[in-house]
Amino acid sequence: MKSGGAAMERRGRFFCALCAFCVFIIVPLYAQQNNNPGYWYNRGMEAIRTEDWYSAAESFLECVRLNPAHAEGTASLAECYYSLGEFDEALVWVRKARVLARASQSLANLEASVLVALGRLDEASKIIAEVLNKEPYNKEALFVQAELDIARGLAGDAVTRFRNASRRFPDDRRLLVSLALTLGSLNDAEAANFYIERALLEHPDDYRVYYYASYLAARSNRINDAINYAEEALYYRPNFLSAQSLLASLRYRAGQFEEAARLADALIAQNRDDGLAWYLKGISLVRLGKTEEAITVLGNAASVAPDDEFIRSTLEELLISGARLEDPRRSRWASWHFTRAKDFRARSLMDQALFEYRRGLRLDPYAKDRREYADLLRIQGYPARFLEELKFMQDLGLGDTSLNDAVESYSSLLSNALFRRWNVEPVEVSGPHWKVAVFSVANQSAFYHADAGTAAASYIKDILVHERNISPMETELRQASFSQAYRQAREGGADYFLIVSVSENERDLSVKGELFVARTGAQAGVFNAYRTGGDRLRYASRGIVDQLTKALPFRGSLIRRNQGQGLIDKGRADGVADGDVFEIVRKNGIVVLNEGIGVTYTQEDIVGTLTVTKADEEVSVGNLERRGFFDLISVGDDVFVLPKEEEETEAAPAENIRSADPELRTLLRTLR
């Protein structure tokens, strides 16, 4: 027993000695390793290989902290920030790296790429020109030059550059995929499919190629093929987050809403701050008819991403259509708009303030903030509209002494207004004359937000409600196909219908509105709006409405006649001024053109002219002059003026406007 105890004692002493050895030998080695910039650099490069950009950035930050002159670490840190979309920070670090490695053309290319992402295209162009002057076939520089073309809306020029480069590098994965993506953005599906198939053939185990193939198939509305490609990408890389998000969106587009919601839940489990996943789950629940649950989920999404306009718009439309007027949630979300409206008004941004007030009042018509909205109309020079809003508040039981006094004062002030003298109510008679149905088509889904076109269509329709020449029709925004939208518009008696689609990335947004003649289905025009920064959906939607408003001809109606004078339902608010002359066209004599924007009528349908003698806020009066021997001018005739030739050119649909494709830019950026 004693000998056994002695042996155990000896083993114990040996173990203690071994521990001491570890403390005095291994720990110092570990400390020395942690203080070695090379160790952190290698660790960062390993994280880059797995595309773990956060861990990579952490390692490179430690590397350059230990050695500020570590050129490779500084350059790699810039690459990390670029991949994370932090372009301002990427520019800081890439310029530091260029100071440390002045001869590096790869760093020059990286700086140019960052500048392109920041929209500083002239600076990027100058750098790339210098690189290509020294190395005419520098592959990375050729890529950046093509990105410059795309950022300038010259995707066709980018295709030419990519094709020229592919002759020198025929098997290059990035070139083949870039060609496919760019051709896809130009709607050349056949050529895009040719190049992506080549990329799949040359790189059959590359998960990234399958991911881009999935995107292109989805763009061509080949949803089943897109799902298969996305699943292949996840087979080769199961934790590929972008492919997981894309697959969830594709399930939604395929009508598999329960599966889309399940995949969205999986994404939320990985990152509860993933606003896009919350949004996808919310709209999936909407399609499943689970309105209350969808409102809750979209409310969570709005809390996670408060600046996401698509989330907020979808939630608000759901509350407007699915919640009672007395529902406190309506006033809660409306208050957000009223707060913004006050801020805009304080900064004299009146148009923005009007939009926010109107959006808030759609949610909460009973809000006392309507008084502030009315005051804003008064300040803008619309006393009649101001009075109508105050009367509406009285009808709602929101009147007080101050409001009642204002109603009395302005009723007296407007006693001699044209509408009073002619005994008409401006709200009743001033009706828009162009009926436009606004739609999105379900298979046109954006890269970031599924059904983004529906949210944009909602904003556009909301703005059109307050356009005095256009009446947005009450139709379902989301249509299954073009043919369904055409049917709805034609059978509903629309003059035109507008199909809205969206292309976007995390910073930029492009909205496209395609206008069609409701009677024939022929294209009438195309409008494009590109915006970046905050409130980009609202500003882009406003841009589409402005283009549409300018493109449609002015049209009014003769609503009263007294001997040689006539009253029309358009006034200063519509741009009418004293001295304007309008043709009077027989009622039902105008026919919308079969294609394009415009109308046609015969000379026999012109029954006279009206020369404005007094333009009031809502209506105008003028002298009538008949055409021909008989006086055929009647109440209800159209008052119409065609734009002058030079004005028609300026107001033509923006079919050839060059705008960058935000989705394409992001996809090419991820190809690095």
N, C-alpha and C positions, 0 to 999 in steps of 0.2 A: 504494500500500500504506500509505503514511504517512497519507494523508487518511482511508482506511478505519479505520486504528487510532485516529485522533483522534476519529472519529465514535463509535466504540465506547466510547472513554474518556468522551466527553460523555454518552452514554446511561447509562453506569455511574454518573457523578456524579448524573445526574437520578434514577436509581433509588434511590440512597442518600438523596437529598434527600426523595424520596417516602416512604421508610421512616421517616425522621426525622419527617416530617409526621404519619405515622400514630401514631408513638410519642407525640408531644407533643400531638396533637389528639384522635385516636380513642380511645386508651387511657384518658385522663382522662374522656372521655365515658362509656366502658364502666364505669369505676369509679364515676362519678357515678350511672349507672343502677343498679348493684348496691347502692348505698346509698340507693336510693329505695324507700320502703315501697310506693308505688303500683305500681312495676314488679313487685314480688313478689306483691302482691295480684292484679294482672291475670293474672300467670302462674298463680297458684293457681286463679283462676276458670276459666281455660282448661282446667286439669287436671280440675276438677269437671265441666266439660261432657263430658269423655270418661270420667268416673267413675274417674279415676286418683287414688284417695283418698290414697295414700301420697305421691305427688308434690305433690298439693294441700296436704296437711298440712305437708310440708317448706317449701313456699313461704309459707304463712300463718304458720308459726313464725318464719321470717326477717322477715316483714312486721311482726309484733308485737314482735320483738326490736328492730327499728329504730325502731318507734313503738308503745310500749305502750298508747297511747291510741287506736289505730286500731280503731274500733268495728266496722267491716265485716270487717276481717281477723280480729278476735277472734271475731266471730259465725260466720264461715265456718270457722274452725278447730274450733269446737264442732260444727258440722255434719259436718265430716270425721270427728271422733272418734265421733260418733253413728253414722255410716254404717259405720265400722269395727267397731262393737260395743263400743267402749271407753266405756261409759256413765259410769263414775265420772269419767274425764277430761273427757268432754263436759260434765258438770254443772259442773265447775270453770270451764271456759271460757265456758259460756253465762251463768253468773252474773257473770263479769267483764264480759261484753258488755252485760248488762242494766244494770250500773252506769254504763257509758259511754253507753248509749242507753235511758234509763229509760222513754221513751214508746213503745218498740217493742213492738207486740202480737205480731209474728212471733217475737221472741225469747222472749216469755212462752209462746207456744205450743211453741217448741222446748224450753224448760225443762220444760214439762209432759210433753212426749213422752219426754224423758230420764228423768223421774221415773217415768213409767209403765213404761218398760223396766227400771228398777231395782226395780220392785215397790212404790214408795212412792206408793200410789194416792191416799191422802187428801190429800197435799201437792199432787199433780197436779190433783186435783179442785178444790181451792181456787183454784188459779191460773186454771184454765179457766173457773170460775164468774165470776171477776173480768173476764176477757176478754169473755165472752158478755154480761155485764151492760152493758159499754160498747158492744160491737158484736154484737148478737144473731145476725147472719148472717155472722160471720167464718168463712170456709170452713175454714181450717186448724184453728180451734178446734173446729168441729163434727167434724172428723176425729179430733182428739185425744179428744174426748168419747166418740166411738164406740169408740176404742181402749181407753178406760177401761172401757166396758161389757164389751168382750171379755175384758179382763184380769180382770174380776170374774166371768167365766163367763156373762155376759148377752148372748150373741150375737144373740138375737132382738131385744133393745132396740137393738143396734147397727144391725141391718137397718132398723128403723123410722127411725133418725136418718139413715142413708145415703139412704133413699128420700125423706125430707122434703127433704134437701139437693139431691137430684138433680132435684127439681121446679124449683129455682132455677137449677141449673147442669146442664141436661139432657145436654150433650155432654162433660162433664168426664171425661177419661180415668180419673183416679184414683178418682172416685166410681163409675163403671161397673164398674171392675175390683174395687174394694173390695166392692161389692154382690155381685158374682159369687163372690168368694172366701169371703165370710161365709156366703152361702147354701149354697155348696158344703160348708162345714164343718158346716152343719146338715142335710146330706144331701138338700137340695132341688136335685137335679141339673138338673131342668127349668128352674127359675127362674135358677139359676146360668148355665146355657147361654144363656139369653135375654140376660142382661146382658153376658156376654163376647162374644157375637155382635154386640151393639150396639157394644161397644168396638172390635171388629175393623172394623166397618163405618165408624165415625167416625174411626178412626186406623189405616188400612190399612198404613202404612209404619212403624209403631212396633214395634220389636223387643221391647219390654217386654211389650206386650199379647199378642204371640204366645207369649212365655214363660209368662205366667200362664194363657193358654188351654191350653198344653201341660200345665201342672200340673193344671188342672181336669179335662181329659180323662183324665189318668192316674188321678185320684181316682175317676172313674166307671168305671175299668177299660177305657177306650177307648184301648188302648195304641197302635194304629196311628195314630189321630188325634193322639194326644199326640206321637208321633215326628214326624209331619208338621209340627205347630206348632213344635216345638223346632228343626227344620231351617229353618223360615221365620225364626225369631228369629236363627239363625246366618247366614242369607243376608243379612239387613239389618245384622247386627253380628257378623262372623266371630270376633272375639276376646272374645265375651261368655262369660265363664268359667262363670257360673251355668247358662247354657243348655247348655254343653258337659257339665257334670256331670250335669244332668238327662237329657240325651240318652243318656249312658253308662248311667245307671240304668235308663232305659226300654228300652234294648237288652237289658239283663239281664232285666228283667221279661218281655220278649217271648220269652225263651228263646234269644236270640242271644248266647250266652256268649262266643264267640270275639271278636265285634265289641265286646262290652262290655269285655273285657280289653284290646283294642286301644285303645279310647277312653280307658280308664283309664291305659294307658301314655302316651298323649299328654298327659294331665293331669299325670302324674308328671314328664314331661319339662319341663313348664313350672314345676313347683314340687315338688321332691323331698320337701318336708315336708307334702305334702297327704295326711294320714292317711286321709281318706275315699276318695281314689283308690286308695291301696294296699289298703284294705279291699275295695273293689269288685272290684279285680283278684283278690284272694284268693278271694272267694266265687265269682267266675266260674270260677276254676280248680277249685274244689270241685265245681261242677256239671259240669265237663268231666271229672271223675274223676282229675284230676292232684293227688292228695293230697299227695305230697311237695313238689311245687312250691308248692302252696297254703300248706303249713305254713311254708315259707321266706318267702313273700311276706307272710303275716299276721304272722310274726315281725318283719319289717321294719316293718310297719304299727304294731305294738305299740311298737317302738323310737322311731318318729316321734311317736306319740301314746300315751304310756304310761298316760294316765288315761282312755283311751277304753274303756269297759266292753264295748261291742259287739265291738270288735276282739278284746279279750282273751277274751271268752266264746266267740266263734266259734273262735278258735285252740285254746282248751282243749277244747272239745267235739270238735274234729278230732283232737287228740292222744289223747283218751280213747277215741274210736271207731276210730282208724286207726293208732295206734302201740303197739308191744309194751309190756308193763308194765315191762320192763327198760330201755326207751329213756331215755337220759340227759336228753333234752329234757323229759320229763315231770317229773322231779325239779327241773330248772332252773326251769320255770314254776311248779311247786308251791311252791318256796322263797319266791317273791314273796308268796304268800298266808300262809305261815307267819310271815314277817317282820311282815306287817300284823297277824296274829293276836296276836303277842307285844306289839305296840304297843297294840292295843286292850285287851288284858288288863292291861297296865301302867297304863292309864287307867281300869280297872274297867268297861270297856264289854264286858260278858260276852257278850251276844247277838251283837254284831258279831264278837267273837273266835271264838265257836263257828262262825259262818258261814264265816269264813276258814279255820279248821282243817278243816272238812268239805269245803270246796272244794279245799283243797290235798291232802287225803287221797284225794279222787276221782282226782286226777292221779297221786299217788304213794302207793299204799296201804302200801308198805313203809317209809315214812319214819319215822324215830325220833321225829318230832314228835308221833306218835300218843300218846306218853306224856304230853305236855303237854296234849293234848286230853282224855285220860282224867282227868288231874288237875283240869281245868276242870269236867268232869262231877261229880267228887267235891265240889268247892267249891260247885257249884250244888245239891247235896243229892241226888245220884243215885248212891249207893254201888253199887247192883247194876249199873248201866251201867258204872261205873268198873271193876268187877271183870271184866265181860265184855270190855272193851277190853284189859285187861291179859292175860287169857287168850288173846285173839286175837293179841296180840304174842308170847306164848309159842309159839303155833302157827306163827307166821312165823319163829321162830328168833331173835327180837329180845330174848329174856329175858336178864337179868343178875341178880346177887345181890339188888340193891335191888328189882327188879321181882318176883322170885320170892318175896321176903319179904312184899311187899305183897299178892300173891295169897294167900299163906297166912294173913296177918293178916285180910284182908277175908273170906276164905272162912269163917274162924272167927267173925268178927263177925256175918256174915249167916246163921249156922247156924240161928238161930231165926226167920228171916224167913218170911213167909207162903208164898212160893214153895217154900222148902225143906220146910216142914211139910206142904205139899200135894203135894210131889214133882213140881213142874213147872218148866220152864225158861222164864223170862220172855221171852227173846228169841224163843222158838219160839211161845209162846201169845199174845203181845200183838200181834195183827195189826190193821191198820186195816180198817174195815168199809165205807167208801165208796170205790168204784173210780171214779177220775176220769181221763179221757184229756185230755192237754193238747196243743193244736195251735196253729199259726199258718197262715193261708191265704196262699198265694203272691202273690195279687193285692192284698193289703193291705200296701203298701210305704210306709215313712215317707219324709219329705222329705229327711232327711239320710242315714240308713243304709238301703240296700236290705235287705229281709228283716229289718228290725229286730224284727218280731214273733217271729221264730224265736229270736233271742237272748234276748228277754224270756221267751218260753215255756220256754226252757232253764233260766233262772234260777228261774222259778216251779216247774218240775218238780223242780229240785234242792232247793228249800226244802221242797216237799211230801214228799220222801222221809223227812224227819224229823218230819212231822206225824203224830201217833199216831191220828188219826181218819180220815185220807185216804190212799189208796194211789194214787200216780200210775202209770198203766199204761205198759208199755214199748211205745210206738208211735212211728212216725216223726213228728217234730215238724212238719215242713213238709208241708202238704197242698195239692194243686192247687186245691181248691175246698171250699166248705162241704159239698157232697154227699159228697165223698170222705171228709172228716173224720167226717161222720155215719155213713157206712158202716163206717169203721174202728172207731168207738166202739161201735156197736150190735153188730157181729159179734164184737167183742172182749169183750163182756159187761160193758161199763162201766155205771155208774149214771148218770153225767153226763159231758159233755165240755165243755172250756173252750177257747174260741178267743180268742187274745191278739193285740191290735193295738197299735201305738205311734204317737204323734204327738210330734214333738220339734223343738227348735231347738238352737242352740249352747249354751244354758244350761239349758233347761227340758225336762222330759219328762213325758208323760202316757201311762199304760198303761191299756188297757181290756181287761177280761176278760168275755166274754159266755158265760154258762153255759147249756147246753142239756141237756134230758133225752135220754139216749142211746136210750131205747126209742122215743120219738116224734119226736125232733128239735125239739120245741117249746122255746121260750125259758124258762129257769128264773129267770134273774136277770142283772143287769149290775153289774159292779164297776169302779170308777174309782180311780186313784191318780195324784196329781200331785206331782212332786218337782222341786226345783231344787238346784243346787250339785253337790258331789262325791258319788260313789257313788249317783247318783240312780236308775240302773237297778236296783241292788240294793234300795234302800229302797222304790222303787215296786213292785217284785216282791213284797217282803215285805208291803206294804200290800194287794196283791191277795190274797195267801194268808191274811192275817189276816181279811179280809172274808169270804172263802170258808169259812174254818174256823168263824167265828161263825154263818154262815148255815146250814150243814149241821147237822142235829140230832145230838145225842150218841147214840152207838150202841155197844153192847158185846156180849159173848157170855158165856154161862154155860159155863165150861170144866171145872168139877169140881162134884160134889155128894156130900155125906156126910150122909145123913139130912136133918135140917132146916136144914142150912147149905149155902151155895153159894159158889163162887169165880168171880169174873168177871175178865176180862182187862183191866180198867181200874183205875188206882190214882191215887195223889196226882199223878203226872205228868200225868194227864188231867183233873185238877180234881176228882176224887172225894174226898169227905170223910166222916168218921164221921157216921152218922145219915141220909145220903142214901137216898132211896127210889126204886126203879126198877120199872117194869112189866116183866114177863117175857112176851114174845110168842112164840107157837109158831114154831119154825123154819120159814122160808119163808112165814111169815104176813104179812110186810110187803111192801107194793107201793109203789114210787116213784110219786108223783103224775105224771099225764100232762103237766102243765105246772106251772111254778113249783117251788119248793123244798119238799120235805116228803114224808111217807109216809102211807099209809092202811092201816088194818087193822080188822077187825071186833072187836066185843066178845067174840065166841066164840074169837078167836085169843089173847086175853089169858089166860094160864094161871096167873098168880100175880104176886107182888111179892117184891122183895128189899130188905131194909133193912140198910144197911152197918153192921157193927159194928167193923170194923177195915180202914182203908184203908192199904195199904202202897205202896211206890214204884211197882211195876208192876202189882200185882193187889190185889183187895179181897175180903174175905169178909163174908157177911151172912146174916141169918136169912131163910129162905124161908117164904112163906105162900101156900098154894094158893088158887085161886079155884074155887069149886064143890065138889061132893062128891068127885070123883075128883082124885087128884094126877097131873096131866099134865105137870109140870115135868120137862124132860129136858136133858141136856148138849147144847149146840149151839143152844139157844133164844137168841133175841135179848133183850138187856137194853137197854131203850129208854126214853127220856123225851122227851116233846115240850116245847119251850120254852114258858114262860108267855106269856100274851098280850102283856104289856108288853115282855118280852124279845124276842118275835118281831118287834115293830115296830122295836126298836133294831137287831136283827141282820139286818133285811131287806136284800136286795140294793141296792146304792147306785145305783139306776137314775136317780134325780133329782139326784144330787150335781152341783153346778155346778163345773166346772173349766175353766180357760182352755185354749184350744187353742194349744199352742206354735208349731205350724207356721203357723197363721193369723196369729199375732202377728208372726212374722218376715216373712212375705210382705207384710203391710200396712206394716211398717216400711220395706221396700225400695221401696215405692211412692212415697216422698217425692220 
